[in-house]
Every structure is written in structure tokens, then in C-alpha cells.
Amino acid sequence: MDIRIEKGTRQYLNDCEEALLNSELGRKYFTGAGAGKMAVPEGIEQGNL
């Protein structure tokens, strides 16, 4: 399996959200409806993704 980690951009918004929600972090902290949709763009803008 090839895994490539890249800085998040709006181009990959849906992929970033999917990865977050399907991770342990996402399952624990982003369980509310729409939580990932709000967190991902914020993380991208702050340079955290």
C-alpha cells in the first residue's frame, strides 16, 4: 500500500473530511452532525491539515 501525506487544501476538502471522520480522532471528537464539515476547512485555513 502506498500512502502519501500532503498538506490539506480546499481541492481535497471532501477527501480530508472523509479521512478525519474515518479515523480514531474523528470517531472520538467529531461525532456531531456536520462536525467534520466545519473542522476541516478551519484546519486547512490554520495550516493544521
MOJOZI-V490491 format. One record per backbone hydrogen bond with DSSP energy under -1.0 kcal/mol. CO is the residue of the C=O (numbers start at 1). NH is the residue of the N-H. Records with the same first field share a line. If there is no record, write none. Layout:
# MOJOZI-V490491
CO = NH  NH
This chain:
# MOJOZI-V490491
9 = 12
10 = 13
12 = 16
13 = 17
14 = 18
15 = 19
16 = 20
17 = 21
18 = 22
20 = 23
23 = 27
24 = 28
25 = 29
26 = 30
32 = 35
34 = 38
35 = 39
36 = 40
38 = 42
39 = 43
40 = 44
41 = 45
42 = 46
43 = 48
